[in-house]
Amino acid sequence: MKKIFFSLLVLVLIVNQESFAKIKLPSIIASNMVLQRNTTIKLWGWANPGEKITIKTSWISKSLKVETPENGRWEISLNTTLSKEPQTIQFKSKESIINLNAILFGEVWLCSGQSNMRMPLKGYTGQPTFDGNLEIATSSNPNLRLFAIAENGSPTPLDSVSTFKKWDYANSGTVKDFSAIAYFYGKQLQKILDVPVGLIMTSWGGTRIQPWMSKDAITPLIDVNKIKKDTTEKYKRISSAIYNAMINPITSYTIKGVLWYQGETNRDEPKVYQQLFPEMVKDWRKQWNIGDFPFYYVQIAPNKYIDKSNSQYLREVQLRALDLIPNSGIAILSDVGSAETIHPPRKKEAADRLLFNALNKTYGMKDVDCMGPVYKSMIEKDCSLVVTFDNAETGLYSPENELSNFEIAGEDRVFYPAKAEIIAHKQLKVSSVEVTVPVAVRYGWRNWFVGSLYDNNMLPASSFRTDTWE
């Protein structure tokens, strides 16, 4: 019996020794991947300490060599090019050879957030994505590649994502379950730039921002010990747990920028969100260590929230974040929300408005407008308030003769429905017979409304208020 046990022990040790000796790559480094073009990228993996690895690429004539350090994780930096041709990489050690094929250089965007970012082209049950079926039918595109990370959490940072859909090109089978916003964005970006595009989807429905932040980022800001631990949904509500499993493993993978759509689950804590959101972005940029990469996000859309929350305050915080987050942009959805569902079906509008930000701010297409009217100032005149806006260079527009969803108040802070009209295509005149000396105006200042104020390029204005009253 002892002889059998000893033999089994030796066998286990041999198997373990072989598995450690072989090169292991993170799941995101694989055939069909898109590497950020014309920049410095990293390749990394694991092997036995001291294991020497030779890396041959199709675009660098000289082989690269790296020796695995004591911790077992090796890493090497190399430059990519502007080539549009498929590339190969070979990893070779004494014990193993790994060949990766059909690699492209292009633009890599990380797409993250909660259920509105994850909402696929096929929609959710009883909640459609408009034009999703047509997009699925016409989606075949070898220059658009997708990588999807499944929902997961961990109490400690992970080295590699455990559950995922591997890199593959866009086709009816891969896009139907992929983020509609990410797909619409990537499809248009690939067409306009005429380069390959890689989309990494890592999102989880119903999540607050807290689980998406690293422990180092969130600990100085809130007492995580007071947050109730919830392991019934794979750490879904534990601070840093989603970051550990769905962000940390990919921070060595070079990206161009981030698309973010999250906030509904934080709508009851706007002041907390105002503090956490910029810090999350700052920390992600620190973890990637590639500078202040573009961070473009979606403002939550109007909805008839059944819990009677005041989501307009969260929308206000998200708009203000533009001034707190360098190299950022926002997509306003005040005109395409849904009263019935928290998941608006018009995902293409959200994707287009994110795209306009990227084209204007990241890819140098300054003629592409990317921001609708933003409240600038007001003056009282003839019992009315005359309101001026930034980002209305080509004028204001509304399909309505008299704009709706405006309110006005005097010193008593009582708001009344107001008449609003565009003056000379540049300003708004807002008034009410109930208020003879107005001092404040609000627009769309409620959970649900349908926006009707645009700039001349049909980019909508956010809900806003001119007061700071509690």
C-alpha positions in Angstrom: 0.0 0.0 0.0 2.9 2.4 0.9 4.6 1.5 -2.4 1.4 2.4 -4.4 1.0 5.7 -2.5 4.6 6.6 -3.1 4.2 5.8 -6.8 1.1 8.0 -7.0 2.9 10.8 -5.2 5.8 10.7 -7.7 3.3 10.7 -10.6 1.6 13.8 -9.2 4.9 15.6 -8.7 5.9 14.7 -12.3 2.6 16.0 -13.7 2.8 19.2 -11.7 6.4 19.7 -12.7 5.5 19.3 -16.4 2.5 21.7 -16.1 4.6 24.4 -14.5 7.5 23.9 -17.0 5.2 24.5 -20.0 4.5 28.1 -21.0 1.1 29.3 -19.9 -0.5 32.4 -21.5 -3.4 34.5 -20.2 -6.6 33.9 -21.9 -6.7 37.3 -23.6 -3.4 36.6 -25.5 -4.6 34.1 -28.2 -5.0 33.6 -31.9 -7.4 36.1 -33.6 -6.6 38.8 -31.1 -6.2 42.5 -32.0 -3.1 44.2 -30.7 -3.1 48.0 -30.4 -1.4 49.2 -33.5 1.8 51.3 -33.8 2.6 51.4 -30.1 4.4 49.5 -27.4 2.5 46.4 -26.1 3.2 43.7 -23.6 3.2 39.9 -23.9 3.2 38.0 -20.7 2.6 34.6 -19.2 3.9 32.0 -16.7 6.5 29.3 -16.6 9.0 27.7 -14.2 11.4 30.2 -12.6 14.5 30.3 -14.8 12.7 28.9 -17.8 14.1 30.6 -21.0 11.5 31.6 -23.6 12.1 32.6 -27.2 9.4 34.7 -28.9 9.3 34.9 -32.7 6.9 37.3 -34.4 6.1 37.8 -38.0 6.8 41.5 -37.9 10.1 41.6 -36.1 13.0 39.9 -37.8 15.0 39.2 -34.6 13.8 36.7 -32.0 13.1 38.0 -28.6 14.2 36.2 -25.4 13.0 36.4 -21.9 13.9 34.4 -18.7 11.2 33.7 -16.2 11.9 35.3 -12.8 11.4 33.8 -9.4 7.7 34.6 -9.2 7.0 32.6 -12.3 5.5 35.5 -14.3 7.5 36.7 -17.3 6.7 39.8 -19.3 8.2 41.4 -22.4 7.5 44.7 -24.2 7.6 45.1 -28.0 6.4 47.4 -30.7 3.6 46.9 -33.1 3.3 48.5 -36.6 0.6 50.0 -38.9 0.4 46.8 -41.0 -3.0 45.5 -41.8 -1.7 42.0 -42.6 -2.4 39.0 -40.3 0.5 38.3 -38.0 1.8 35.4 -36.0 3.6 34.9 -32.7 5.5 31.8 -31.5 6.4 31.1 -27.9 9.1 28.4 -27.4 10.8 27.0 -24.4 12.6 23.8 -23.7 9.3 22.1 -22.8 6.7 23.6 -25.1 5.7 25.6 -28.2 2.7 27.8 -28.6 1.8 29.2 -32.0 -0.7 32.1 -32.3 -2.2 32.9 -35.7 -4.5 35.4 -37.4 -3.4 38.3 -35.2 -4.3 41.9 -36.3 -3.0 45.3 -35.4 -5.8 47.8 -34.9 -7.7 49.9 -32.4 -8.5 48.1 -29.1 -11.4 49.4 -26.9 -12.5 48.1 -23.5 -16.3 48.2 -23.0 -17.4 48.0 -19.4 -20.2 48.8 -17.0 -23.5 47.2 -16.1 -26.5 45.7 -17.9 -26.9 48.5 -20.5 -23.4 47.9 -21.7 -23.8 44.1 -21.6 -27.2 44.2 -23.4 -26.7 42.1 -26.5 -27.8 42.7 -30.1 -30.5 40.0 -29.6 -31.8 42.0 -26.6 -33.0 40.7 -23.3 -36.2 38.7 -22.8 -39.1 41.0 -23.7 -36.6 43.9 -24.1 -35.5 44.3 -27.7 -32.4 46.0 -29.2 -33.7 48.1 -32.1 -32.2 47.0 -35.4 -30.4 44.1 -33.6 -31.7 41.4 -35.9 -30.6 43.2 -39.1 -27.2 43.8 -37.6 -26.8 40.1 -36.6 -27.7 39.2 -40.2 -25.1 41.5 -41.7 -22.4 41.3 -39.1 -19.7 39.2 -40.8 -16.5 41.2 -40.6 -13.0 39.6 -40.2 -11.6 43.0 -39.3 -13.8 43.4 -36.2 -12.8 41.0 -33.4 -14.5 40.4 -30.1 -13.4 39.1 -26.7 -16.0 38.7 -23.9 -15.3 38.2 -20.2 -18.0 36.4 -18.2 -19.4 37.8 -14.9 -17.1 36.9 -12.1 -15.8 38.1 -8.8 -12.9 37.4 -6.5 -11.8 38.5 -3.0 -8.3 38.9 -4.3 -6.8 40.0 -7.6 -6.7 37.3 -10.3 -3.9 36.9 -12.9 -6.2 35.7 -15.7 -9.9 35.7 -16.5 -11.4 32.3 -15.8 -14.5 32.3 -17.9 -14.6 34.0 -21.3 -15.5 33.8 -25.0 -12.2 33.7 -26.9 -11.2 36.1 -29.5 -13.2 35.7 -32.7 -14.2 37.7 -35.7 -17.7 39.3 -35.9 -20.3 37.0 -37.4 -23.9 36.1 -36.6 -22.9 33.5 -34.1 -20.6 35.8 -32.1 -22.3 39.2 -32.2 -25.8 38.1 -31.1 -24.7 37.7 -27.5 -22.2 40.5 -27.6 -22.7 44.1 -26.3 -24.9 46.0 -28.7 -23.4 49.4 -27.9 -19.9 48.0 -28.2 -20.7 46.3 -31.6 -22.4 49.4 -33.0 -19.4 51.5 -31.9 -16.8 49.1 -33.2 -18.5 48.5 -36.6 -18.6 52.2 -37.4 -15.1 52.8 -36.1 -13.7 50.0 -38.2 -15.5 51.3 -41.3 -14.5 55.0 -40.8 -10.8 54.4 -39.9 -10.5 51.4 -42.3 -8.4 49.5 -39.8 -9.1 46.4 -37.6 -10.9 47.0 -34.3 -10.8 44.8 -31.2 -13.5 45.0 -28.6 -13.1 43.6 -25.1 -16.4 43.4 -23.2 -16.3 43.1 -19.5 -19.5 44.2 -17.8 -22.1 42.9 -15.2 -25.7 43.9 -14.8 -27.0 45.5 -11.6 -23.6 46.4 -10.3 -22.6 49.6 -8.4 -19.3 51.3 -9.2 -17.7 50.1 -5.9 -17.0 46.5 -7.0 -15.3 47.9 -10.2 -12.6 49.8 -8.1 -9.4 48.3 -6.9 -8.8 47.9 -3.2 -6.1 50.6 -3.2 -8.4 53.1 -4.9 -11.5 52.6 -2.8 -10.1 52.0 0.7 -9.2 55.6 1.3 -12.7 56.8 0.3 -15.2 54.5 2.0 -15.2 52.0 4.9 -15.5 48.7 3.0 -15.9 46.8 6.3 -19.3 48.4 6.8 -20.6 47.1 3.4 -22.6 43.9 3.7 -20.8 41.0 2.1 -22.9 39.2 -0.5 -21.5 35.9 -1.9 -24.8 34.7 -3.3 -24.1 36.4 -6.7 -20.4 35.6 -7.0 -19.2 38.7 -5.1 -21.4 41.0 -7.1 -21.8 43.5 -4.3 -18.4 43.3 -2.7 -16.1 46.3 -3.1 -13.2 45.5 -5.5 -14.4 42.0 -6.2 -15.3 42.6 -9.8 -12.2 44.6 -10.4 -10.2 41.7 -9.1 -11.7 39.2 -11.5 -12.7 41.2 -14.6 -10.3 44.1 -14.8 -7.0 43.3 -13.0 -6.2 40.3 -15.2 -6.2 42.4 -18.4 -4.4 45.6 -17.2 -1.2 44.5 -19.0 -3.1 44.3 -22.3 -2.6 47.6 -24.2 -5.8 49.4 -25.1 -6.7 52.6 -26.9 -9.5 53.6 -24.5 -12.5 52.7 -22.5 -16.3 52.9 -23.1 -18.3 53.0 -19.9 -22.0 52.7 -19.3 -22.9 52.4 -15.6 -24.7 54.3 -12.9 -28.3 53.2 -12.6 -27.5 51.1 -9.5 -25.8 54.1 -7.9 -28.7 56.5 -8.7 -29.6 56.7 -5.0 -26.1 58.0 -4.0 -25.0 60.8 -6.3 -22.6 62.4 -3.9 -20.8 59.1 -3.4 -20.7 58.5 -7.1 -19.3 62.0 -7.6 -16.4 61.1 -5.4 -15.8 57.5 -6.7 -16.2 57.8 -10.4 -13.2 60.1 -11.1 -11.1 58.1 -8.7 -12.0 54.8 -10.5 -10.9 56.3 -13.8 -7.7 57.6 -12.3 -6.9 54.2 -10.8 -7.6 52.3 -14.0 -5.2 54.6 -15.8 -2.6 54.0 -13.1 -3.0 50.2 -13.4 -2.7 50.2 -17.2 0.2 52.6 -17.0 -0.2 53.9 -20.5 -1.1 57.5 -19.7 -4.5 59.2 -19.6 -6.2 57.1 -22.3 -9.6 58.2 -23.6 -12.5 57.5 -21.3 -15.9 57.9 -22.9 -19.1 57.2 -20.9 -22.9 57.2 -21.2 -25.1 59.3 -19.0 -27.9 57.2 -17.6 -31.2 57.6 -19.6 -34.5 58.8 -18.2 -36.8 56.1 -16.8 -39.9 55.8 -14.6 -38.0 54.2 -11.7 -40.4 52.3 -9.6 -38.6 53.2 -6.4 -39.2 56.9 -6.9 -35.5 57.7 -6.8 -34.2 61.1 -8.0 -32.0 60.0 -10.9 -31.6 63.5 -12.2 -29.0 64.1 -9.5 -26.9 61.2 -10.8 -27.2 62.5 -14.3 -26.0 65.9 -13.0 -23.0 64.2 -11.4 -22.1 62.4 -14.6 -22.2 65.6 -16.5 -20.0 67.4 -14.0 -17.5 64.5 -14.2 -16.4 65.9 -17.6 -14.5 68.6 -15.7 -13.0 66.2 -13.2 -11.8 63.4 -15.6 -9.1 64.5 -18.1 -9.5 63.2 -21.7 -13.1 62.2 -21.2 -16.4 62.5 -23.1 -20.1 61.9 -22.5 -23.0 60.5 -24.5 -26.3 62.1 -23.5 -29.4 60.0 -23.8 -32.1 62.4 -22.7 -34.1 61.9 -25.9 -33.9 58.1 -26.2 -34.8 56.7 -22.8 -37.6 54.4 -22.1 -40.4 54.8 -19.6 -41.1 51.0 -19.4 -37.7 49.6 -19.1 -34.3 50.5 -17.6 -32.8 49.1 -20.8 -33.5 51.6 -23.6 -33.8 49.7 -26.9 -32.1 52.4 -29.0 -28.6 51.4 -28.4 -27.2 52.7 -31.7 -27.8 56.3 -30.6 -25.7 55.7 -27.5 -23.0 54.0 -29.6 -23.0 56.8 -32.2 -22.6 59.5 -29.5 -19.7 57.6 -28.0 -18.2 57.3 -31.4 -18.5 61.1 -32.1 -16.4 61.7 -28.9 -13.8 59.3 -30.1 -13.6 60.6 -33.7 -13.4 64.2 -32.4 -11.1 63.8 -29.4 -9.1 60.7 -30.1 -8.8 60.5 -33.9 -8.6 64.2 -34.7 -11.8 64.6 -36.7 -12.6 68.1 -35.2 -15.4 68.7 -37.7 -17.4 65.9 -36.1 -19.6 67.4 -33.3 -19.5 65.4 -30.1 -21.4 67.4 -27.5 -24.9 68.9 -27.3 -25.8 72.2 -25.5 -24.6 72.6 -21.9 -26.0 75.3 -19.7 -23.6 78.3 -19.4 -25.4 81.3 -17.9 -28.6 83.2 -17.6 -30.0 86.7 -17.1 -33.3 88.0 -15.9 -35.2 90.1 -18.4 -38.8 91.2 -18.6 -40.0 88.6 -16.0 -38.2 85.9 -18.0 -34.9 84.1 -17.8 -32.7 84.2 -20.9 -30.5 81.1 -20.9 -27.2 80.8 -22.8 -25.4 77.5 -23.7 -21.9 76.2 -24.5 -21.5 73.8 -27.3 -24.2 75.4 -29.4 -21.9 77.0 -32.0 -24.3 76.2 -34.9 -27.4 77.1 -32.9 -30.1 75.5 -30.8 -32.9 73.3 -32.3 -36.1 71.7 -31.1 -38.8 69.8 -33.0 -41.2 71.5 -30.7 -42.4 75.1 -31.1 -42.6 75.5 -27.4 -40.1 73.2 -25.5 -41.5 71.0 -22.8 -40.0 69.9 -19.5 -38.9 73.3 -18.3 -39.7 74.7 -14.9 -39.0 78.1 -13.3 -38.9 79.4 -9.7 -38.6 82.7 -7.8 -37.0 83.3 -4.5 -39.5 81.1 -2.8 -38.0 78.1 -4.5 -41.3 76.8 -5.7 -41.1 75.6 -9.3 -43.9 76.0 -11.9 -44.1 74.6 -15.4 -42.6 77.1 -17.8 -42.9 78.2 -21.4 -39.5 77.9 -23.2 -38.8 79.2 -26.7 -35.6 79.5 -28.8 -34.5 83.1 -29.5 -32.6 83.7 -32.8 -31.4 80.1 -32.7 -28.9 80.9 -29.9 -30.7 81.3 -26.6 -33.7 80.2 -24.6 -36.3 82.4 -23.1 -38.1 80.7 -20.2 -41.1 82.2 -18.4 -44.2 81.5 -16.4 -47.2 83.7 -15.5 -46.9 82.2 -12.0 -43.4 83.7 -11.4 -42.9 87.4 -11.9 -39.3 87.6 -10.7 -37.6 84.3 -11.7 -34.3 83.3 -10.3 -33.9 79.6 -11.3 -34.8 77.3 -14.2 -34.7 73.5 -14.5 -35.0 71.2 -17.5 -35.9 67.6 -17.4 -35.4 67.6 -13.6 -37.1 64.3 -12.9 -36.7 60.6 -13.4 -38.7 60.4 -16.6 -38.9 63.0 -19.5 -38.3 63.0 -23.2 -35.7 65.5 -24.2 -36.5 68.1 -26.9 -33.6 70.5 -26.8 -30.7 69.9 -29.3 -27.9 71.6 -31.0 -28.0 71.9 -34.8 -26.4 68.4 -35.2 -29.2 66.8 -33.2 -27.1 66.1 -30.1 -29.3 66.5 -27.1 -28.9 68.6 -24.0 -28.7 67.0 -20.6 -31.2 67.6 -17.9 -29.9 70.6 -15.9 -30.7 73.1 -13.2 -29.3 76.6 -12.6 -29.8 76.4 -8.8 -27.9 74.5 -6.2 -30.7 74.1 -3.8 -31.0 70.9 -1.8 
